[in-house]
Amino acid sequence: MLWLVNHALMVFWFVTKLSEAVIVIILLFVPLEIFLLVFLSDIFFRTILPKG
């Protein structure tokens, strides 16, 4: 019984750490993705639609 509780706690801890890591990765990647989108769209609009 104790082993089962211990195992459940380990799984719970692992899932919590994993979800925290996922949240951190998402938070780190969102600004990078926004920056890349802005950068690429800027290049796209400059090359495809040159301003008069």
DSSP file (Angstrom, degrees, kcal/mol; ACC not computed):
  #  RESIDUE AA STRUCTURE BP1 BP2  ACC     N-H-->O    O-->H-N    N-H-->O    O-->H-N    TCO  KAPPA ALPHA  PHI   PSI    X-CA   Y-CA   Z-CA
    1    1 A M     >        0   0    0      0, 0.0     4,-2.1     0, 0.0     5,-0.2   0.000 360.0 360.0 360.0 -44.1    0.0    0.0    0.0
    2    2 A L  H  >  +     0   0    0      1,-0.2     4,-2.7     2,-0.2     5,-0.2   0.891 360.0  53.4 -62.2 -39.1    2.8    2.4    0.9
    3    3 A W  H  > S+     0   0    0      1,-0.2     4,-2.8     2,-0.2    -1,-0.2   0.899 107.4  51.8 -61.2 -40.4    4.5    1.6   -2.4
    4    4 A L  H  > S+     0   0    0      2,-0.2     4,-2.5     1,-0.2    -2,-0.2   0.921 111.2  46.2 -62.7 -45.4    1.4    2.5   -4.2
    5    5 A V  H  X S+     0   0    0     -4,-2.1     4,-2.5     2,-0.2    -2,-0.2   0.922 113.6  49.5 -62.9 -44.4    1.1    5.9   -2.4
    6    6 A N  H  X S+     0   0    0     -4,-2.7     4,-2.3     1,-0.2    -2,-0.2   0.915 111.5  48.9 -60.5 -44.0    4.7    6.6   -3.0
    7    7 A H  H  X S+     0   0    0     -4,-2.8     4,-2.5     2,-0.2    -2,-0.2   0.908 110.8  50.2 -62.5 -43.7    4.4    5.7   -6.7
    8    8 A A  H  X S+     0   0    0     -4,-2.5     4,-2.7     1,-0.2    -2,-0.2   0.901 110.6  49.9 -62.6 -41.2    1.3    8.0   -7.0
    9    9 A L  H  X S+     0   0    0     -4,-2.5     4,-2.7     2,-0.2    -1,-0.2   0.895 110.4  50.3 -64.5 -39.6    3.2   10.8   -5.4
   10   10 A M  H  X S+     0   0    0     -4,-2.3     4,-2.5     2,-0.2    -2,-0.2   0.917 112.3  46.7 -63.7 -43.6    6.1   10.3   -7.8
   11   11 A V  H  X S+     0   0    0     -4,-2.5     4,-2.7     2,-0.2    -2,-0.2   0.926 113.1  49.3 -63.6 -44.6    3.8   10.4  -10.8
   12   12 A F  H  X S+     0   0    0     -4,-2.7     4,-2.4     1,-0.2    -2,-0.2   0.917 112.3  48.2 -60.1 -44.8    2.0   13.5   -9.4
   13   13 A W  H  X S+     0   0    0     -4,-2.7     4,-2.7     2,-0.2    -2,-0.2   0.911 112.1  49.5 -62.0 -43.9    5.3   15.2   -8.8
   14   14 A F  H  X S+     0   0    0     -4,-2.5     4,-2.6     1,-0.2    -2,-0.2   0.919 111.8  47.6 -62.2 -45.2    6.6   14.3  -12.3
   15   15 A V  H  X S+     0   0    0     -4,-2.7     4,-2.7     2,-0.2     5,-0.2   0.903 112.3  50.0 -64.0 -41.2    3.4   15.6  -14.0
   16   16 A T  H  X S+     0   0    0     -4,-2.4     4,-2.3     2,-0.2    -2,-0.2   0.936 113.2  45.6 -62.8 -46.1    3.5   18.8  -12.0
   17   17 A K  H  X S+     0   0    0     -4,-2.7     4,-2.5     1,-0.2    -2,-0.2   0.897 113.1  51.2 -62.9 -40.1    7.1   19.4  -12.9
   18   18 A L  H  X S+     0   0    0     -4,-2.6     4,-2.4     2,-0.2    -2,-0.2   0.919 110.6  47.1 -64.2 -44.9    6.3   18.5  -16.5
   19   19 A S  H  X S+     0   0    0     -4,-2.7     4,-2.4     2,-0.2    -1,-0.2   0.879 111.6  51.7 -66.8 -36.2    3.4   21.0  -16.7
   20   20 A E  H  X S+     0   0    0     -4,-2.3     4,-2.5    -5,-0.2    -2,-0.2   0.926 110.4  48.7 -62.6 -43.7    5.6   23.7  -15.1
   21   21 A A  H  X S+     0   0    0     -4,-2.5     4,-2.7     1,-0.2    -2,-0.2   0.902 110.8  50.5 -62.5 -41.2    8.3   23.1  -17.7
   22   22 A V  H  X S+     0   0    0     -4,-2.4     4,-2.6     2,-0.2    -1,-0.2   0.915 110.6  49.3 -63.2 -43.2    5.7   23.2  -20.5
   23   23 A I  H  X S+     0   0    0     -4,-2.4     4,-2.7     2,-0.2    -2,-0.2   0.922 112.2  48.1 -61.7 -44.5    4.3   26.5  -19.1
   24   24 A V  H  X S+     0   0    0     -4,-2.5     4,-2.2     2,-0.2    -2,-0.2   0.920 112.1  49.2 -62.8 -43.8    7.8   28.0  -18.9
   25   25 A I  H  X S+     0   0    0     -4,-2.7     4,-2.4     2,-0.2    -2,-0.2   0.919 112.4  48.1 -62.2 -43.7    8.7   26.8  -22.5
   26   26 A I  H  X S+     0   0    0     -4,-2.6     4,-2.3     1,-0.2    -2,-0.2   0.933 111.9  49.5 -61.8 -45.8    5.4   28.3  -23.8
   27   27 A L  H  < S+     0   0    0     -4,-2.7    -1,-0.2     1,-0.2    -2,-0.2   0.851 113.9  46.6 -63.4 -33.8    6.1   31.6  -22.0
   28   28 A L  H  X S+     0   0    0     -4,-2.2     4,-0.8    -5,-0.2    -1,-0.2   0.867 115.5  44.9 -73.7 -35.9    9.6   31.7  -23.4
   29   29 A F  H  X S+     0   0    0     -4,-2.4     4,-2.8    -5,-0.2     5,-0.2   0.756  97.4  71.3 -84.2 -24.2    8.6   30.9  -26.9
   30   30 A V  H  X S+     0   0    0     -4,-2.3     4,-2.5     1,-0.2     5,-0.2   0.943 101.6  43.0 -60.5 -50.0    5.6   33.2  -27.2
   31   31 A P  H  > S+     0   0    0      0, 0.0     4,-2.7     0, 0.0    -1,-0.2   0.895 114.9  51.9 -62.6 -36.6    7.7   36.5  -27.4
   32   32 A L  H  X S+     0   0    0     -4,-0.8     4,-2.6     2,-0.2    -2,-0.2   0.913 110.8  47.1 -63.6 -43.2   10.1   34.8  -29.7
   33   33 A E  H  X S+     0   0    0     -4,-2.8     4,-2.7     2,-0.2    -1,-0.2   0.910 112.5  49.2 -65.1 -42.2    7.3   33.7  -32.1
   34   34 A I  H  X S+     0   0    0     -4,-2.5     4,-2.7    -5,-0.2     5,-0.2   0.928 112.3  48.9 -61.7 -44.8    5.8   37.2  -32.0
   35   35 A F  H  X S+     0   0    0     -4,-2.7     4,-2.8     1,-0.2    -2,-0.2   0.923 112.7  47.5 -60.2 -45.2    9.2   38.7  -32.8
   36   36 A L  H  X S+     0   0    0     -4,-2.6     4,-3.1     2,-0.2     5,-0.3   0.907 111.9  50.0 -63.9 -42.0    9.7   36.3  -35.6
   37   37 A L  H  X S+     0   0    0     -4,-2.7     4,-2.6     2,-0.2     5,-0.2   0.930 113.7  44.8 -62.1 -45.7    6.3   36.9  -37.0
   38   38 A V  H  X S+     0   0    0     -4,-2.7     4,-2.2     2,-0.2    -2,-0.2   0.931 115.7  47.9 -62.9 -45.5    6.7   40.7  -36.9
   39   39 A F  H  X S+     0   0    0     -4,-2.8     4,-2.2    -5,-0.2    -2,-0.2   0.931 115.3  43.7 -61.1 -48.6   10.2   40.4  -38.4
   40   40 A L  H  X S+     0   0    0     -4,-3.1     4,-2.9     1,-0.2    -1,-0.2   0.886 113.8  49.6 -68.5 -39.4    9.2   38.1  -41.2
   41   41 A S  H  X S+     0   0    0     -4,-2.6     4,-2.9    -5,-0.3    -1,-0.2   0.870 109.7  53.2 -67.8 -34.3    6.0   40.0  -42.1
   42   42 A D  H  X S+     0   0    0     -4,-2.2     4,-1.9    -5,-0.2    -2,-0.2   0.940 112.6  43.3 -62.5 -47.8    8.1   43.2  -42.1
   43   43 A I  H  X S+     0   0    0     -4,-2.2     4,-2.5     2,-0.2     5,-0.3   0.919 114.2  52.3 -62.0 -43.9   10.5   41.6  -44.6
   44   44 A F  H  X>S+     0   0    0     -4,-2.9     4,-2.9     1,-0.2     5,-0.5   0.933 111.5  44.5 -59.2 -48.7    7.6   40.1  -46.6
   45   45 A F  H  X5S+     0   0    0     -4,-2.9     4,-1.1     1,-0.2    -1,-0.2   0.819 114.0  50.9 -69.4 -29.4    5.8   43.5  -46.9
   46   46 A R  H  <5S+     0   0    0     -4,-1.9    -1,-0.2    -5,-0.2    -2,-0.2   0.885 118.3  36.4 -72.9 -38.1    9.1   45.3  -47.8
   47   47 A T  H  <5S+     0   0    0     -4,-2.5    -2,-0.2    -5,-0.2    -3,-0.2   0.896 126.1  35.7 -83.6 -40.6   10.0   42.8  -50.5
   48   48 A I  H  <5S+     0   0    0     -4,-2.9    -3,-0.2    -5,-0.3    -2,-0.1   0.918 129.7  30.2 -80.1 -44.5    6.6   42.0  -52.0
   49   49 A L  S  <<S-     0   0    0     -4,-1.1    -1,-0.3    -5,-0.5     2,-0.2  -0.741  79.3-161.9-117.6  82.6    5.0   45.5  -51.6
   50   50 A P        -     0   0    0      0, 0.0     2,-0.3     0, 0.0    -4,-0.1  -0.430  27.4-114.0 -65.2 133.8    7.8   48.1  -51.9
   51   51 A K              0   0    0      1,-0.2    -5,-0.0    -2,-0.2    -2,-0.0  -0.536 360.0 360.0 -73.5 130.2    6.7   51.4  -50.5
   52   52 A G              0   0    0     -2,-0.3    -1,-0.2    -3,-0.0    -3,-0.0   0.463 360.0 360.0 -48.3 360.0    6.4   54.0  -53.2
